C-alpha cells in the first residue's frame, strides 16, 4: 500500500483500513503460532502498512 493512496482516503476509510489490517495481523500471528504461515514476511509488510495508515491519520488530525 502506497502512502499516496492513503492520503487520498477519508478519515473514516483510514480507520476502517486500520481495523482491517490489525485483524489481518492477528490472523497472520495465529497462523505463525500454529505453523500454517507460508510467508513470514507478510507479518512485516502488514506492520508497515499499519504504521503508514497511522502516520497518515496523525497528519490528517494535525491539519485540522
C-alpha distances in whole Angstrom, upper triangle without the diagonal:
4,7,9,7,8,11,12,12,15,16,17,14,12,15,15,11,12,15,13,11,15,16,14,15,18,19,17,20,23,22,22,26,27,26,24,21,21,18,18,15,13,14,13,9,10,11,9,7,10,11,8,9,13,13,12,15,17,17,18,20,22,22,24
4,5,5,7,9,10,12,15,16,18,15,13,16,16,13,14,17,16,14,17,20,18,18,22,22,21,23,26,26,26,29,31,30,28,24,24,21,21,17,16,17,15,12,12,14,11,9,12,12,8,10,13,12,11,14,16,15,16,19,20,20,23
4,5,5,6,9,10,13,14,16,14,11,15,16,13,13,17,17,15,17,20,19,19,22,24,23,24,27,27,27,30,32,32,30,27,27,23,23,20,18,18,16,14,14,14,11,9,11,10,7,8,11,9,8,11,13,12,13,16,17,17,19
4,5,5,7,9,12,14,17,14,13,16,17,14,16,19,19,17,20,23,22,22,26,26,26,28,30,30,31,34,35,35,33,30,29,26,26,23,21,22,20,17,17,18,15,12,14,14,10,11,14,12,9,13,15,13,13,17,17,17,19
4,6,5,7,11,13,14,11,10,14,14,12,14,17,16,15,18,20,19,20,24,24,24,26,28,28,29,32,34,33,31,28,27,25,25,22,20,21,19,16,16,17,15,12,14,14,11,10,14,13,10,13,16,14,14,17,19,18,20
4,5,5,8,10,12,9,7,11,12,9,11,14,14,13,16,18,18,18,22,23,22,24,27,27,28,31,32,32,30,27,27,25,24,22,19,20,18,15,14,15,13,10,11,11,8,7,10,10,7,9,12,11,11,14,16,15,17
4,5,8,9,12,10,9,12,14,12,13,17,17,17,19,21,21,22,25,26,26,28,30,31,31,34,36,36,34,31,31,28,28,25,23,23,21,19,18,18,16,13,14,13,10,9,11,10,6,9,11,9,8,12,13,12,14
4,7,10,12,10,10,13,14,13,15,18,18,18,21,23,22,23,26,27,27,29,32,32,33,36,37,37,35,32,32,30,30,27,24,25,24,21,20,20,18,15,16,16,13,12,14,13,10,11,14,13,11,14,16,14,16
4,7,8,6,6,10,11,10,12,15,15,15,18,20,20,21,24,25,25,27,29,30,31,33,35,35,33,30,31,29,28,26,23,23,23,20,18,19,18,14,15,15,13,10,13,13,9,10,13,13,10,13,16,15,15
4,5,5,6,9,10,11,12,14,15,16,18,20,21,22,24,26,27,28,30,31,33,35,36,37,35,32,33,31,31,28,26,25,25,22,20,21,20,16,16,17,14,11,13,14,10,9,12,12,9,11,14,13,13
4,5,5,6,9,10,10,12,14,15,16,18,20,21,23,24,25,27,29,30,31,33,35,36,34,32,33,31,30,28,25,24,24,22,19,19,19,16,14,15,13,10,11,12,9,7,10,11,8,9,12,12,12
4,5,5,6,9,10,11,12,14,16,17,18,20,21,23,24,26,27,29,30,32,34,35,33,31,32,30,30,28,25,24,24,22,19,20,20,17,15,17,15,12,13,15,12,10,13,14,11,12,16,16,15
4,5,5,6,9,10,10,12,14,15,16,18,20,21,22,24,26,27,28,30,32,33,31,28,29,28,27,25,22,22,22,20,17,18,18,14,13,15,14,10,12,14,12,10,14,15,12,14,17,17,17
4,5,5,6,9,10,10,12,14,15,16,18,20,21,22,24,25,27,29,30,31,29,27,28,26,25,23,20,20,19,17,15,15,15,11,10,12,10,7,8,10,8,7,11,12,10,12,15,15,16
4,5,5,6,9,10,11,12,14,15,17,19,20,21,23,24,26,27,29,30,29,26,28,26,25,24,21,20,20,18,15,15,16,13,10,12,12,8,9,12,11,8,11,14,12,12,16,17,16
4,5,5,6,9,10,11,12,14,16,17,18,20,21,23,24,26,27,29,27,25,26,25,24,23,20,19,20,18,15,16,16,13,11,14,14,10,12,15,13,11,15,17,15,16,19,20,20
4,5,5,6,9,10,10,12,14,15,16,18,20,21,22,24,26,27,25,22,23,22,21,20,16,16,17,14,11,13,13,10,9,12,11,8,10,13,12,11,14,16,15,16,19,20,21
4,5,5,6,9,10,10,12,14,15,16,18,20,21,23,25,25,24,22,23,21,20,19,16,15,15,14,10,10,11,9,6,9,10,6,8,11,11,10,12,15,14,15,18,20,20
4,5,5,6,9,10,11,13,14,15,17,19,20,21,23,24,23,21,23,22,21,20,17,15,17,15,12,12,14,12,9,12,13,10,11,15,14,13,15,18,17,18,21,22,22
4,6,5,6,9,10,11,12,14,15,17,18,20,21,22,20,19,20,19,19,18,14,14,16,14,10,12,14,11,9,13,14,11,13,16,16,15,18,20,19,20,23,25,25
4,5,5,6,9,10,10,12,14,15,16,18,20,21,19,17,18,17,16,15,11,10,12,10,7,8,10,8,6,10,11,9,11,14,14,14,17,19,19,20,23,24,25
4,5,5,6,9,10,11,12,14,15,17,19,20,19,17,19,18,16,16,13,11,12,12,8,8,11,10,7,11,13,11,11,15,16,15,17,20,20,20,23,25,25
4,5,5,6,9,10,11,12,14,15,17,18,17,15,18,17,16,17,13,12,14,14,10,11,14,13,11,14,16,14,15,18,19,18,20,23,23,23,26,28,28
4,5,5,6,9,10,11,12,14,15,16,14,12,14,14,13,13,10,9,12,11,8,10,13,11,10,14,15,14,16,19,19,19,21,24,24,25,27,29,30
4,5,5,6,9,10,10,12,14,15,14,12,14,13,11,12,9,6,9,10,6,7,11,10,9,12,14,14,15,18,19,19,21,23,24,25,27,29,30
4,5,5,6,9,10,11,13,14,13,12,15,15,13,14,12,9,12,13,10,11,14,14,12,15,18,17,17,20,22,21,23,26,26,26,29,31,32
4,5,5,6,9,10,11,12,11,10,13,13,12,14,11,10,13,14,11,13,16,15,14,18,20,19,20,23,24,23,26,28,28,29,32,34,34
4,5,5,6,9,10,10,9,7,10,9,8,10,8,6,10,11,9,11,14,14,14,17,18,18,20,22,24,24,26,28,29,30,32,34,35
4,5,5,6,9,10,10,8,12,11,9,11,10,7,11,13,11,11,15,15,15,17,20,20,20,23,25,25,26,29,30,30,32,34,35
4,5,5,6,9,9,9,12,13,12,14,13,11,14,16,14,15,18,19,18,20,23,22,23,26,27,27,29,31,32,32,35,37,38
4,5,5,6,5,5,9,10,10,13,11,10,14,15,14,15,19,19,19,21,23,23,24,27,29,29,30,33,34,34,37,39,40
4,5,5,6,5,9,9,7,11,11,9,12,14,14,15,18,19,19,21,23,24,24,27,29,29,30,33,34,35,36,39,40
4,6,8,8,12,13,11,14,14,12,15,18,17,17,20,21,21,23,26,26,26,29,31,31,32,35,36,36,38,40,41
4,6,8,11,13,12,16,16,14,18,20,19,20,23,24,23,26,28,28,29,31,33,33,35,37,38,39,41,43,44
4,6,8,11,10,14,14,14,17,19,18,19,22,23,23,26,28,28,29,32,33,34,35,38,39,39,41,44,45
4,6,9,10,13,13,13,16,18,17,19,22,22,22,25,27,27,28,31,32,33,34,37,38,38,41,43,44
4,6,6,10,9,10,13,14,14,16,18,19,19,22,24,24,26,28,29,30,32,34,35,36,38,40,41
4,6,9,9,11,13,14,15,17,19,19,21,23,24,25,27,29,30,31,33,35,36,37,39,41,42
4,5,6,8,10,11,12,14,16,16,18,20,21,22,24,26,27,28,30,32,33,35,36,38,39
4,5,6,8,9,11,12,14,15,16,18,20,21,22,24,26,27,28,30,32,33,34,36,38
4,5,5,6,9,10,11,13,14,16,17,19,20,21,23,25,26,27,29,31,32,34,36
4,5,5,6,9,10,10,12,14,15,16,18,20,21,22,24,26,27,29,30,32,34
4,5,5,6,9,10,11,12,14,15,17,18,20,21,23,25,26,27,29,31,32
4,5,5,6,9,10,11,12,14,15,17,19,20,21,23,25,26,27,29,31
4,5,5,6,9,10,11,12,14,15,17,18,20,21,23,24,26,27,29
4,5,5,6,9,10,11,12,14,15,17,18,20,21,23,24,26,28
4,5,5,6,9,10,11,12,14,15,16,18,20,21,23,25,26
4,5,5,6,9,10,10,12,14,15,17,18,20,21,23,25
4,5,5,6,9,10,11,12,14,15,17,18,20,21,23
4,5,5,6,9,10,11,12,14,15,16,18,20,22
4,5,5,6,9,10,10,12,14,15,16,18,20
4,5,5,6,9,10,11,12,14,15,17,19
4,5,5,6,9,10,11,12,14,16,17
4,5,5,6,9,10,10,12,14,16
4,5,5,6,9,10,11,13,15
4,5,5,6,9,10,11,13
4,6,5,6,9,10,11
4,5,5,6,9,10
4,5,5,6,9
4,5,5,7
4,5,5
4,5
4
